[in-house]
Amino acid sequence: MHYNQYEQQYKQEVINFFNSRTSYDNDYTIRRTLPLLELVHLQKGQKLLDIATGTGIIAIAAAQIVGSEGKVIGVDFSSEMLKQAQQKIEELGLQNIELIEADAEYIDFKDESFDVILCSTAIVCSIRMGSLETLVIRLNLVTRMI
């Protein structure tokens, strides 16, 4: 089997695993995820990209911090996780979040599109760490990845 076939098979297995999880959010996932925002001093009006946003735990909290002047884009390749995120966003009435179903390794935004780029726990699922590092450097005004 060629490397690209292994890569696609692995990613499909990850997608299937996360699509099968109907209740991802719990005290543990929230407690281990939200402290990331304490490391980043978000400000009103900032633009943030949340890679592997899942159910939107980080994206939603960030959207509340950056306010209506800011923008949060959450990217994930699990449609079921994004459905859970969208439901929470609608319940909260947030208007400053956009969710995109895509492989984060292949998303394409204009250079320097974001003030902050976050990826809380799914970075370990990335096959091409170099491609994500390059993406972060190219898209981010802040040259550190948290």
Disulfide bonds with the S-S distance in Angstrom:
none
